[in-house]
Amino acid sequence: MDDKDRQIIAALQADGRLSNQELSERVNLSPSPCLRRLRMLEESQVIRGYTAIIDEEAYGLPITAFVRVRLQRHSAEGVKDFEAAIQTIDAILDCYVMTGSDDYLLRVVVESLKDYEQFVRSRLHRIAGIASIDTSFAYGVVKRAAVFPKIRSK
């Protein structure tokens, strides 16, 4: 991946609805080479897909919870089972494997605090092997970026 590929990615992160013509103009390439690079980025899974960024509150999911999970045991089977269970829960938008005292950090969106309680009781508590669950609720967003920072060329 070179600087031109990163320019294509940054332009698409800022506006995923750009036509190839608009994209090629923004990155200073002719349309054919731009499309060729774009297809290569898609085929190599650097670009994994395209999506719309939606306001959670306007959509009807105003509660964002960050949930720290610690597992009882870290056996390969226990980790595999936990991660497979997490994949099936739509309310969990992100799941990160963490260093430190907690094993995972989840970003969860729900309609209300009552729905969060139900989520914990009916979904998280049913996953075997969880030692602890610790939750923090976001009451505002200061920054949410969709465009990666620039990196220095090597």
C-alpha positions as CSV (number, residue, x, y, z in Angstrom):
1,M,0.0,0.0,0.0
2,D,1.4,3.4,-1.0
3,D,0.4,7.0,-0.4
4,K,-2.0,7.0,-3.3
5,D,-3.9,4.0,-1.9
6,R,-4.1,5.8,1.4
7,Q,-5.4,9.0,-0.3
8,I,-8.1,6.8,-2.0
9,I,-9.0,5.3,1.4
10,A,-9.1,8.7,3.2
11,A,-11.4,10.1,0.4
12,L,-13.8,7.2,0.7
13,Q,-13.8,7.3,4.5
14,A,-14.8,11.0,4.3
15,D,-17.4,10.3,1.6
16,G,-18.2,6.7,0.7
17,R,-20.6,7.8,-2.0
18,L,-18.0,9.3,-4.3
19,S,-18.3,8.2,-7.9
20,N,-15.1,6.9,-9.5
21,Q,-14.8,10.2,-11.4
22,E,-15.0,12.3,-8.2
23,L,-12.6,10.0,-6.4
24,S,-10.1,10.1,-9.2
25,E,-10.2,13.9,-9.2
26,R,-9.7,14.1,-5.4
27,V,-6.7,11.8,-5.5
28,N,-5.3,13.3,-8.7
29,L,-5.4,10.1,-10.8
30,S,-7.2,9.4,-14.1
31,P,-10.4,7.3,-13.7
32,S,-9.0,3.9,-15.0
33,P,-6.0,3.7,-12.7
34,C,-8.1,4.9,-9.8
35,L,-10.7,2.2,-10.4
36,R,-8.0,-0.4,-10.8
37,R,-6.5,0.6,-7.4
38,L,-9.9,0.7,-5.8
39,R,-10.7,-2.8,-7.0
40,M,-7.3,-4.1,-5.7
41,L,-8.0,-2.6,-2.3
42,E,-11.4,-4.2,-2.3
43,E,-10.2,-7.6,-3.5
44,S,-7.3,-7.7,-0.9
45,Q,-9.9,-6.8,1.8
46,V,-8.2,-3.6,2.8
47,I,-11.6,-2.1,2.0
48,R,-14.0,-4.5,3.6
49,G,-17.3,-2.8,2.6
50,Y,-19.2,0.4,2.5
51,T,-21.7,1.7,5.1
52,A,-23.7,4.7,6.3
53,I,-22.8,6.3,9.6
54,I,-26.1,6.7,11.5
55,D,-26.9,8.7,14.6
56,E,-27.8,6.2,17.3
57,E,-30.1,8.5,19.2
58,A,-32.0,9.5,16.1
59,Y,-32.3,5.8,15.1
60,G,-33.8,5.0,18.6
61,L,-30.8,3.7,20.4
62,P,-29.8,6.6,22.7
63,I,-28.0,4.5,25.4
64,T,-24.3,3.6,24.7
65,A,-22.6,1.4,27.2
66,F,-19.0,0.3,27.3
67,V,-18.8,-3.1,29.0
68,R,-15.6,-4.6,30.3
69,V,-15.7,-8.4,30.6
70,R,-13.3,-10.6,32.4
71,L,-13.3,-14.4,31.7
72,Q,-12.9,-17.0,34.5
73,R,-10.5,-19.1,32.4
74,H,-8.6,-18.4,29.3
75,S,-8.7,-21.8,27.7
76,A,-8.8,-21.9,23.9
77,E,-12.3,-23.4,24.1
78,G,-13.6,-20.9,26.6
79,V,-12.3,-17.9,24.5
80,K,-13.7,-19.5,21.4
81,D,-17.2,-20.0,23.0
82,F,-17.3,-16.5,24.4
83,E,-16.3,-14.9,21.1
84,A,-18.8,-17.0,19.1
85,A,-21.6,-16.0,21.5
86,I,-20.7,-12.3,21.2
87,Q,-21.0,-12.6,17.4
88,T,-24.7,-13.4,17.7
89,I,-25.7,-10.4,19.8
90,D,-26.8,-7.5,17.6
91,A,-26.7,-4.9,20.5
92,I,-22.9,-5.4,20.6
93,L,-21.5,-3.2,17.9
94,D,-17.8,-3.6,18.8
95,C,-15.8,-6.2,20.8
96,Y,-12.1,-5.6,21.4
97,V,-9.7,-8.0,23.0
98,M,-7.9,-6.0,25.7
99,T,-4.7,-6.0,27.7
100,G,-4.9,-5.3,31.4
101,S,-7.3,-6.5,34.0
102,D,-10.2,-7.0,31.7
103,D,-10.2,-9.3,28.7
104,Y,-12.8,-7.6,26.4
105,L,-14.3,-4.2,25.9
106,L,-17.8,-4.2,24.3
107,R,-19.6,-1.2,22.8
108,V,-23.3,-1.8,23.3
109,V,-26.3,0.3,22.1
110,V,-29.8,-0.1,23.6
111,E,-33.1,1.8,23.7
112,S,-33.2,2.3,27.5
113,L,-31.6,1.4,30.8
114,K,-34.3,-1.2,31.3
115,D,-33.3,-2.7,27.9
116,Y,-29.7,-2.7,29.1
117,E,-30.7,-4.6,32.2
118,Q,-32.5,-7.1,30.1
119,F,-29.5,-7.4,27.7
120,V,-27.3,-8.2,30.7
121,R,-29.7,-10.6,32.3
122,S,-30.8,-12.5,29.2
123,R,-27.8,-12.3,26.9
124,L,-24.5,-11.7,28.8
125,H,-25.3,-13.7,31.9
126,R,-26.1,-16.7,29.7
127,I,-22.6,-16.8,28.3
128,A,-20.6,-19.4,30.2
129,G,-17.2,-18.5,31.7
130,I,-17.7,-14.8,32.4
131,A,-16.1,-13.9,35.8
132,S,-17.1,-10.2,35.8
133,I,-19.0,-7.5,33.9
134,D,-18.3,-3.8,34.5
135,T,-20.3,-1.1,32.7
136,S,-19.8,2.6,32.0
137,F,-22.4,4.6,30.2
138,A,-21.6,7.4,27.8
139,Y,-23.5,10.5,28.3
140,G,-22.0,12.4,25.3
141,V,-19.6,12.1,22.4
142,V,-16.7,14.5,22.2
143,K,-15.2,13.0,19.0
144,R,-15.9,10.2,16.7
145,A,-13.7,10.0,13.6
146,A,-14.4,8.0,10.5
147,V,-11.1,8.9,8.8
148,F,-7.8,7.4,9.8
149,P,-5.0,9.7,10.7
150,K,-2.3,10.2,8.2
151,I,0.8,8.0,8.6
152,R,4.3,9.0,7.7
153,S,5.7,7.5,4.5
154,K,8.4,4.9,4.9
